[in-house]
Amino acid sequence: MCKFFWVRKELSGLYGAGLCLTFLMALLSVFQPLAVQKADLAVYDLMLRGRASPPQSNVPVVVGIDENSLASFGQWPWPRYRLALLIEQLQRLGAQVVVLDFLMPESDRTAPEVIQIERRRDRVDAKNTSTTATAPAYDGNSRRLADALGQGPTVLGYYLDFSQPTALGRSLHPPTPPAGMVVSRSSHGTGQWPKPQGQIRSLPLLTDAASAEGFTNALQDIDGTLRRVPLLLSSPQGQDAPSLALAAALLSSSQRSLRLDTHPAGAALRWGDRNIPLDRSGNLLLNWHSSPAPYLSAGSVLDGTVPAGSLRGKIAVVGAWAQGLGDRHLTPSGKSMYGVAVHATVIDNLLSGTFIVRPSWARGAELLAVLLAGGLCTLLLGRPGFTWSVLVVVLGTVGLYTGAYQLLLLEGVHLSPLLPILALVLITSVLSLLKYGFEAHKLLLRTQELSEAQDGIITSLSVLSEARDKETGGHILRTQSYVKLLAQQLSTTPAYEYLTDSDIELLTKSAPLHDIGKVGIPDSILQKPGKLTPEEYAIMQNHPLIGAQALAKIMAGTGHPEQKSFLDYARQMVEAHHERWDGSGYPHRLSGQAIPLAGRLMALADVYDALISKRVYKRGFSHDEVRQMLIKDSGSHFDPDVVAAFLAREADFVRVAEEFADPHEPPPEALVVPALAPAPVA
């Protein structure tokens, strides 16, 4: 019955702990701390790197102003007439849309008209007063660029400022969207979408000439990695504003009607037959390619080495590519990418229709997975066996990660396996530790029960032997304590440092059996009140062998006679406790170190207790008298090291003799340790 209630209590503890941990993981799923969010992003990046690259549209082409371009045509920024030449050359190569990923909010300082104004502003007259120059009314280089922008579909980038109002490059009218762009909305609003406070645009001369404008803002996650970009925001004037990539994609198509459907968990931007998924802030989760978009050097375009017609039907995205010029962004692959390549990736996602969707029900599905994983893990780990724990963690982790990975790979749907896996690992670890603790507690109880039963059997056997002798029960307890004191003291010396706590415990357990062989001695000899005859004494000397043989048979019956146990120590003690250091003892006349340590310890303990105890046939000697006897017999009867250990702990010997004194036989008053220095060991 007790075992039944203990099992019920153990299961209740496991199930309770598992349910509490499951509830904790569910809270983490709903209210994710910063560390969990970063770990979630890292798992997403890992899955993204391991999959095959999605299909590419091959429409966007990056035209980079790289080191070779700067070496051939000079430092950046280039004169705008050169940019005009670049645009015209791209259009001659067949580019369907030309996109400029840089801002030009001020006049071109390389234009002759601007240089003249600059020189006039810096000239100082004879009266040492500066003349104030106004901005040039005419900028030939910018006009040249505006003419090139107006020759075909072009998109200029601008920057939305969300921190403070910015008027630099701002004209009276809002940024120019692609012609014919219409955005219709569902009944839900976009309250969580960021609202820009200002903007930085190119000169009105240029923006008026371009076909459209698009913002270049990108959004970094909390770990500094670029995974999502906004597609559609409101301009500071409150008009619908497309991103640079969306504006370029719209210009490349005759379909320019957009439908924005928003809901509390996200949004979807419908463009023709494409349903573009957005998050709650209007951002597109980028579907990165393992291979970058096709690349051309701006220098090779200008010098005419690019084959004619090679850009037919392409969207040419022009931007900085040289070190130190452009903005770089850390991507999920762990590599940095120029902003112009990011825009090309967004354009490719829009045109190829390959998107990664974070559905509105994703958080709910992840919460359900946490609850199921935690509940199943708790249920299975309530069963016995370590195998279940390993199987639950391994199969659960592999299954959750593989399922999320396949969903991302095949359907482009992102569900995070992080928290369900964490729930499995955490609950399995904690419950396994609890199960180990329960099993260890039960093992400890069983060990204690066995130890108590073992001690009881030892005591019973020793009492049985003592019952036929003239010794008392106190003799057993006292000699046991003396052996322990001697072994503990010896273990502190270098020669006996091999004595461990376990060895000392086994020696102590063995001590009560030292005279077990007396059960084989006839009562006529064992209980004879007078002096034994030589023949009787010879029979009495057999009791160490009788006891040792009995214990040897018990050890052989265990199946492990070689195993070190208290029975082995007991056999040594029984057989050798009447041996003498000088070899004059019995039954084998061993001498010196040939006598097992267990026998040497019991030899002193047994003699000390026999001398100090009062019996009907003798008086009890005082401690001081016994002490002198032991010192005298050191090196002849007793091991000198054991005698030295006795002298170091003699106060404890006195305490033990008083504590376990025989009933009605208090120890003599002379059991007080004399206040004199220990005599030297012979």
C-alpha positions in Angstrom: 0.0 0.0 0.0 2.8 2.4 0.9 4.5 1.6 -2.5 1.2 2.4 -4.3 0.9 5.7 -2.6 4.5 6.5 -3.3 4.0 5.8 -7.0 0.9 7.9 -7.1 2.8 10.8 -5.4 5.7 10.4 -7.8 3.4 10.5 -10.9 1.5 13.5 -9.4 4.8 15.3 -9.0 5.9 14.6 -12.5 2.6 15.5 -14.1 2.4 18.7 -12.0 5.9 19.8 -12.9 5.3 19.0 -16.6 2.0 21.0 -16.7 3.6 24.0 -14.9 6.5 24.0 -17.4 4.1 23.7 -20.3 2.2 26.7 -19.0 5.4 28.6 -18.7 6.4 27.9 -22.2 2.9 28.9 -23.4 3.4 32.3 -21.7 6.8 32.6 -23.4 5.0 31.9 -26.7 2.5 34.7 -26.1 4.8 37.3 -24.4 8.2 36.7 -26.0 11.2 38.3 -24.3 14.0 39.8 -26.3 16.2 36.7 -26.0 13.5 34.4 -27.3 12.8 36.8 -30.2 16.5 36.8 -31.2 16.7 33.0 -30.9 13.6 32.7 -33.0 15.2 34.8 -35.7 18.4 32.7 -35.6 16.3 29.5 -36.2 14.5 31.2 -39.1 17.9 32.1 -40.7 19.1 28.5 -40.2 16.1 27.1 -42.1 16.4 29.8 -44.8 20.1 28.9 -45.4 19.4 25.2 -45.7 16.8 25.3 -48.4 17.2 25.5 -52.2 17.0 28.9 -53.8 13.5 29.9 -55.0 12.8 30.4 -58.7 14.1 33.8 -60.0 12.4 36.1 -62.5 15.8 37.2 -63.9 14.2 40.6 -64.7 16.2 42.9 -62.3 19.9 43.6 -63.2 22.2 45.4 -60.8 24.3 48.1 -62.4 27.0 48.9 -59.8 29.2 51.9 -59.6 32.2 49.8 -58.5 35.9 50.3 -58.1 36.6 49.7 -61.8 34.0 52.4 -62.7 35.6 54.9 -60.4 39.1 54.0 -61.7 37.9 54.7 -65.3 35.6 57.7 -64.7 36.7 59.4 -61.5 35.5 59.7 -58.0 32.0 59.7 -56.8 29.6 61.6 -57.1 29.9 61.8 -60.8 28.7 64.8 -62.8 25.0 64.4 -63.6 25.7 64.6 -67.3 27.6 61.4 -66.9 24.6 59.9 -65.1 22.5 61.0 -68.0 24.9 59.2 -70.4 24.6 56.1 -68.2 20.8 56.2 -68.3 20.7 56.8 -72.0 23.1 53.9 -72.6 21.0 51.6 -70.4 17.9 52.6 -72.4 19.7 51.9 -75.7 20.7 48.4 -74.4 16.9 47.7 -74.0 16.3 48.3 -70.3 12.6 48.4 -69.7 12.9 50.5 -66.5 15.9 52.3 -65.1 16.0 52.7 -61.3 18.4 55.1 -59.5 19.1 54.1 -55.9 20.6 57.4 -54.7 19.4 60.9 -53.7 20.2 64.1 -55.5 18.6 66.8 -53.3 21.1 69.6 -54.2 22.5 71.2 -57.3 25.4 69.5 -59.1 28.5 71.2 -57.8 30.4 70.2 -61.0 28.1 72.1 -63.3 29.8 75.3 -64.7 27.0 77.5 -63.6 27.2 76.1 -60.0 31.0 76.5 -60.1 30.7 80.1 -61.1 28.3 80.8 -58.2 30.6 79.0 -55.8 33.6 81.1 -57.0 31.5 84.3 -56.7 30.5 83.3 -53.2 34.1 82.6 -52.1 35.6 85.8 -53.7 36.6 88.6 -51.2 36.6 92.3 -52.4 39.1 94.9 -51.4 37.1 95.9 -48.4 37.4 92.4 -47.1 33.7 91.8 -47.2 32.2 88.6 -48.7 29.6 88.8 -51.4 26.6 86.5 -50.9 25.7 84.3 -53.8 22.3 82.8 -54.4 21.6 79.3 -55.7 21.9 79.1 -59.5 18.8 79.6 -61.5 20.1 77.1 -64.1 22.0 73.8 -63.5 23.1 72.5 -66.9 24.1 69.1 -65.6 20.9 68.5 -63.7 18.9 69.7 -66.8 20.8 67.2 -68.9 20.0 64.4 -66.4 16.3 65.5 -66.3 16.2 65.2 -70.1 17.5 61.6 -69.9 15.1 60.7 -67.1 12.2 61.8 -69.3 13.1 59.6 -72.3 11.8 56.4 -70.7 10.4 54.7 -67.6 12.7 55.7 -64.7 12.3 55.7 -60.9 14.1 58.0 -58.5 14.6 57.0 -54.9 13.9 59.1 -51.9 14.1 58.7 -48.1 11.3 58.8 -45.6 12.2 60.2 -42.2 10.2 58.7 -39.3 12.0 60.6 -36.5 11.6 64.3 -37.3 10.2 66.5 -40.0 12.7 66.9 -42.9 12.2 69.4 -45.7 15.4 68.8 -47.7 14.5 68.3 -51.3 10.8 68.6 -50.5 8.5 70.0 -53.2 4.9 71.2 -52.9 3.5 68.0 -54.4 3.8 64.5 -52.8 6.2 62.0 -54.3 5.2 60.8 -57.8 3.7 57.3 -57.9 3.7 55.3 -61.1 1.1 56.6 -63.5 -2.2 54.8 -63.1 -1.4 53.4 -59.6 -4.6 53.0 -57.7 -4.8 51.5 -54.1 -8.1 50.3 -52.8 -8.5 49.2 -49.2 -10.5 46.9 -47.0 -12.5 48.3 -44.1 -9.7 47.7 -41.7 -7.2 50.4 -41.1 -3.4 50.5 -40.9 -3.0 51.9 -37.4 0.3 49.9 -36.7 2.0 51.1 -39.9 4.7 53.7 -39.3 3.9 57.3 -40.1 6.8 59.3 -41.7 7.4 62.8 -40.4 9.5 64.1 -43.3 11.3 63.1 -46.5 14.5 63.7 -48.4 13.9 63.9 -52.2 15.9 64.8 -55.2 15.6 68.2 -56.9 12.1 69.0 -58.2 13.7 69.3 -61.7 14.6 65.7 -61.5 11.5 64.3 -59.7 9.2 66.1 -62.2 11.1 64.4 -65.1 11.2 60.9 -63.7 8.3 58.5 -64.3 7.9 57.7 -60.6 9.5 57.9 -57.2 9.9 55.2 -54.5 11.2 55.3 -51.0 14.4 53.4 -50.2 13.9 52.7 -46.5 14.8 49.2 -45.2 14.0 47.7 -41.8 16.5 45.9 -39.7 15.3 43.4 -37.1 16.4 43.6 -33.4 19.6 41.6 -34.2 20.7 44.0 -36.9 19.8 41.7 -39.8 17.6 42.8 -42.8 14.8 40.3 -43.3 11.8 42.5 -44.3 11.2 45.7 -46.1 8.1 48.0 -46.3 6.3 48.0 -49.7 3.6 50.6 -49.3 3.5 53.5 -46.8 1.9 57.0 -46.6 3.9 60.0 -47.6 4.1 62.9 -45.2 1.4 64.5 -47.4 -0.8 61.5 -46.6 -0.7 59.9 -50.1 0.0 56.3 -50.9 3.7 55.9 -51.4 5.3 52.7 -53.0 8.8 51.5 -52.3 11.5 51.9 -54.9 11.2 48.2 -55.8 7.4 48.3 -56.0 7.4 51.4 -58.1 9.8 49.7 -60.5 7.7 46.6 -60.7 4.6 48.6 -61.4 6.3 50.5 -64.2 7.3 47.2 -65.8 3.7 46.1 -65.9 0.4 47.4 -67.4 -1.4 46.2 -64.2 -1.1 49.0 -61.7 -4.2 48.5 -59.5 -3.4 47.4 -55.9 -5.8 46.0 -53.3 -4.8 46.3 -49.7 -6.5 43.9 -47.3 -5.6 44.4 -43.7 -6.4 42.4 -40.5 -5.2 42.5 -36.9 -2.4 40.0 -37.5 -1.1 41.3 -40.9 -2.1 42.4 -44.4 -2.1 41.3 -48.0 -1.3 43.4 -51.0 -3.1 42.0 -54.1 -1.5 43.0 -57.4 -3.1 41.3 -60.4 -2.9 37.5 -59.7 -0.3 38.0 -57.0 -1.2 38.0 -53.3 1.7 39.7 -51.6 1.8 38.9 -47.8 2.7 41.7 -45.4 3.1 41.8 -41.7 1.3 44.0 -39.2 3.6 47.0 -40.1 3.2 46.6 -43.9 6.5 44.8 -44.4 7.4 42.1 -46.9 9.4 39.1 -45.5 12.2 38.8 -48.1 12.6 35.5 -49.9 16.4 35.6 -50.3 18.2 33.9 -53.2 21.4 31.9 -52.8 22.6 33.5 -56.0 22.5 37.3 -56.5 20.8 39.1 -59.3 22.8 39.5 -62.6 25.4 42.2 -62.3 26.9 44.8 -64.7 29.6 47.4 -63.9 28.5 50.9 -64.6 31.9 51.5 -66.2 31.4 48.7 -68.8 28.0 50.2 -69.7 29.5 53.7 -70.2 32.4 52.5 -72.3 30.1 50.4 -74.6 31.5 47.0 -73.9 28.1 45.5 -72.9 26.5 43.7 -75.9 23.6 45.5 -77.5 20.1 44.2 -76.5 21.5 42.4 -73.4 19.1 44.4 -71.2 16.0 44.0 -73.2 13.0 43.6 -70.9 15.2 44.1 -67.8 14.9 46.4 -64.9 18.3 48.1 -64.4 18.8 49.1 -60.7 21.7 51.6 -60.5 23.5 52.1 -57.2 26.8 52.3 -55.4 28.8 49.1 -55.3 32.3 50.3 -54.4 33.6 49.9 -50.8 32.8 52.9 -48.7 30.1 54.3 -51.1 26.8 52.4 -50.5 24.8 51.2 -47.6 25.4 47.6 -46.7 22.9 45.3 -44.9 23.5 42.1 -43.0 21.4 39.3 -44.5 20.2 36.0 -42.9 23.0 34.2 -44.7 25.5 36.0 -42.5 26.9 38.1 -45.4 26.4 41.8 -46.0 24.7 43.0 -49.2 24.5 46.4 -50.8 21.2 48.3 -50.8 21.0 48.2 -54.6 21.1 44.4 -54.5 18.3 44.4 -51.8 16.1 46.4 -54.1 16.8 44.0 -56.9 15.8 41.1 -54.6 12.5 42.7 -53.7 11.7 43.3 -57.4 12.5 39.7 -58.1 10.2 38.5 -55.3 7.4 40.7 -56.6 7.7 39.6 -60.3 8.4 35.9 -59.6 5.6 35.6 -57.1 7.7 33.6 -54.7 6.9 34.9 -51.2 7.5 33.7 -47.6 4.2 33.9 -45.7 3.9 34.4 -42.0 0.2 33.6 -41.7 -2.2 35.4 -39.3 -2.7 32.1 -37.5 1.0 31.4 -37.0 1.2 32.5 -33.4 -1.9 30.4 -32.5 -0.4 27.3 -34.3 2.9 27.8 -32.4 1.1 28.1 -29.1 -0.9 24.9 -29.9 2.3 23.1 -30.8 3.8 24.2 -27.5 0.8 22.9 -25.5 0.8 19.6 -27.5 4.5 19.0 -27.1 4.4 19.8 -23.4 1.4 17.6 -22.8 2.6 14.7 -24.8 6.1 15.0 -23.3 4.7 15.0 -19.7 2.4 12.0 -20.4 5.2 9.9 -22.0 7.8 10.8 -19.3 5.4 9.6 -16.6 6.2 6.1 -17.8 9.2 4.3 -16.5 12.4 4.0 -18.4 15.1 6.4 -19.6 14.5 5.4 -23.3 11.3 7.4 -23.4 13.1 10.5 -22.4 15.7 10.2 -25.2 13.1 9.2 -27.8 10.8 12.1 -26.9 13.6 14.7 -27.2 15.2 13.3 -30.4 12.1 12.4 -32.3 10.2 15.5 -31.1 13.0 17.9 -32.0 13.7 16.3 -35.4 10.0 16.1 -36.2 9.2 19.7 -35.3 12.2 21.2 -37.1 11.7 19.0 -40.2 8.0 19.8 -40.3 8.7 23.6 -40.1 11.5 23.3 -42.6 9.4 21.4 -45.2 6.5 23.9 -44.7 8.9 26.7 -45.5 10.5 24.9 -48.4 7.4 23.6 -50.1 4.7 26.1 -49.2 6.7 29.2 -48.3 4.9 29.3 -44.9 7.0 30.2 -41.9 6.1 28.7 -38.6 8.7 28.8 -35.9 9.7 25.4 -34.3 11.8 27.1 -31.6 9.4 27.3 -28.6 7.9 23.8 -29.2 11.4 22.4 -29.3 12.4 24.4 -26.2 9.3 23.0 -24.5 10.4 19.5 -25.3 13.9 19.9 -24.2 13.1 21.8 -21.0 10.3 19.5 -19.9 12.2 16.4 -20.8 15.3 17.6 -18.9 13.4 18.7 -15.8 11.2 15.7 -15.6 14.2 13.4 -16.3 16.0 15.0 -13.4 12.9 14.6 -11.2 12.6 11.0 -12.2 16.3 10.5 -11.4 15.7 12.3 -8.0 12.8 10.0 -7.2 14.7 6.9 -8.2 17.8 8.1 -6.2 15.5 8.7 -3.2 14.0 5.2 -3.5 17.5 3.7 -4.0 18.7 5.5 -0.9 15.8 4.2 1.1 16.4 0.7 -0.1 20.1 1.0 0.6 19.3 2.3 4.1 17.0 -0.6 4.7 19.5 -3.1 3.4 22.2 -1.4 5.5 20.0 -1.6 8.6 19.1 -5.2 7.9 22.8 -6.0 7.4 23.8 -4.3 10.6 21.0 -6.1 12.4 22.3 -9.5 11.1 25.9 -8.6 12.0 24.8 -7.6 15.5 22.7 -10.7 15.9 25.5 -13.0 14.9 28.0 -11.2 17.2 25.5 -11.3 20.0 25.0 -15.0 19.4 28.7 -15.6 19.7 29.0 -13.4 22.8 26.0 -15.1 24.4 28.1 -18.3 24.7 31.1 -16.3 26.0 31.6 -14.3 29.1 31.8 -11.1 27.2 29.0 -8.5 27.1 27.1 -6.6 24.5 29.0 -3.4 25.4 32.2 -5.1 24.3 30.9 -5.3 20.7 30.0 -1.6 20.6 33.2 -0.5 22.2 35.6 -2.5 20.1 33.7 -1.4 17.0 34.2 2.3 18.0 37.8 1.7 18.8 38.5 0.2 15.4 36.8 3.2 13.7 38.9 5.7 15.8 42.2 3.9 14.9 41.4 3.7 11.2 40.4 7.3 11.0 43.6 8.4 12.7 45.8 6.2 10.5 44.1 7.6 7.4 45.6 11.0 8.2 49.1 9.7 7.9 51.0 9.4 4.6 51.6 5.7 5.0 47.8 5.0 5.3 46.3 7.6 3.0 44.9 4.8 0.9 42.2 4.4 3.6 39.1 5.9 2.3 35.9 6.7 4.1 34.4 3.6 2.5 37.2 1.4 3.8 36.8 2.8 7.3 33.1 2.2 7.2 33.7 -1.4 6.1 36.2 -2.0 8.8 33.8 -0.6 11.4 31.0 -2.9 10.2 33.3 -5.9 10.3 34.4 -5.4 13.9 31.4 -7.0 15.7 32.2 -10.3 14.0 35.7 -10.7 15.2 34.9 -13.5 17.7 32.2 -15.2 15.6 34.4 -18.3 15.5 33.7 -18.9 19.2 30.4 -20.5 18.2 32.4 -23.6 17.2 34.1 -23.9 20.6 32.6 -26.3 23.1 30.9 -24.7 26.1 33.1 -26.7 28.5 36.0 -24.7 27.2 34.4 -21.5 26.3 32.7 -21.0 29.7 35.2 -22.7 31.9 35.7 -20.5 35.0 39.3 -21.5 35.6 42.5 -21.6 33.7 42.5 -23.6 30.5 44.7 -26.6 30.1 47.2 -26.6 27.2 44.9 -28.9 25.3 41.9 -26.7 25.9 43.9 -23.6 25.0 44.9 -25.2 21.7 41.2 -25.8 20.9 40.4 -22.2 21.8 43.0 -21.0 19.4 41.0 -22.6 16.6 38.2 -20.0 16.8 39.8 -17.5 14.4 40.0 -20.3 11.8 36.5 -21.5 12.4 35.1 -18.0 12.0 37.3 -17.2 8.9 36.2 -20.4 7.2 32.5 -19.7 7.9 32.8 -16.2 6.4 34.8 -17.5 3.4 31.9 -19.9 2.6 29.4 -17.0 2.9 31.6 -14.9 0.5 31.8 -17.8 -2.0 28.0 -18.1 -1.9 27.6 -14.5 -3.1 29.2 -15.3 -6.4 31.8 -12.5 -6.0 34.4 -13.8 -3.6 36.9 -11.4 -4.9 34.7 -8.3 -4.3 35.9 -6.0 -1.6 33.2 -6.0 1.1 32.7 -5.9 4.8 32.7 -9.7 4.8 36.3 -9.7 3.4 37.4 -7.2 6.1 35.5 -9.3 8.7 37.3 -12.5 7.5 40.7 -10.8 7.8 39.8 -9.4 11.2 38.4 -12.8 12.5 41.4 -14.7 11.3 44.2 -12.3 12.3 43.1 -10.4 15.4 45.2 -12.8 17.6 48.3 -12.5 15.5 51.2 -10.5 17.1 53.6 -8.0 15.5 56.6 -10.1 16.4 55.1 -13.3 14.9 54.3 -15.1 18.3 50.5 -15.0 17.8 48.1 -17.5 16.3 46.7 -19.2 14.2 49.3 -18.6 11.4 52.1 -16.8 13.3 52.1 -13.9 10.9 54.4 -10.9 11.7 54.7 -7.3 10.8 53.0 -6.0 7.6 52.0 -9.6 6.7 49.2 -9.3 9.3 46.2 -7.7 7.6 45.4 -4.2 8.8 42.0 -5.3 10.0 43.6 -7.8 12.3 46.2 -5.3 13.7 43.4 -2.8 14.5 41.2 -5.3 16.3 44.2 -6.7 18.2 44.7 -3.5 20.0 41.0 -2.7 20.3 40.2 -6.1 21.7 43.1 -6.1 24.2 42.3 -2.6 25.4 38.7 -3.4 26.0 39.5 -6.7 27.8 42.0 -5.0 30.1 39.9 -1.9 30.9 36.7 -3.8 31.6 35.8 -5.3 35.0 34.8 -9.0 35.1 34.0 -11.4 37.8 37.3 -13.1 37.3 39.4 -9.9 37.2 39.5 -6.2 38.1 39.3 -3.5 35.5 42.6 -1.7 34.9 42.7 2.1 34.7 43.2 3.8 31.4 46.7 4.9 32.5 47.6 1.3 33.3 46.4 0.0 30.0 48.1 2.8 28.2 51.5 1.9 29.7 50.9 -1.8 28.8 50.1 -0.9 25.2 53.2 1.3 24.9 55.3 -1.5 26.5 54.0 -4.1 24.0 54.4 -1.8 20.9 56.6 -3.5 18.4 56.1 -6.9 20.0 52.4 -7.5 20.4 51.0 -4.5 18.6 51.8 -2.6 15.4 53.7 0.6 16.4 51.7 2.7 14.0 48.4 1.4 15.6 49.8 2.2 19.0 50.7 5.7 17.8 47.2 6.1 16.5 45.8 5.0 19.9 47.9 7.6 21.7 46.6 10.3 19.3 43.0 9.4 20.1 43.2 8.1 23.6 40.8 10.8 24.9 38.2 9.5 22.4 38.9 5.9 23.7 38.0 7.1 27.2 34.8 8.7 26.0 33.8 5.5 24.2 34.5 3.4 27.3 32.2 5.7 29.3 29.5 5.9 26.7 29.1 2.2 26.2 29.9 1.0 29.7 28.3 -2.3 30.7 25.1 -2.0 32.7 25.6 -1.8 36.5 29.3 -1.8 35.8 30.4 1.9 35.5 34.0 2.4 34.4 36.5 2.9 37.1 37.2 6.5 38.2 40.7 6.1 37.0 39.5 6.2 33.4 40.5 9.9 33.2 43.3 10.6 30.8 46.4 11.6 32.8 47.7 15.1 32.1 51.1 13.9 31.0 52.8 13.7 27.6 52.3 10.5 25.7 55.1 8.0 26.3 57.3 7.3 23.2 56.3 4.3 21.1 58.8 1.5 21.5 
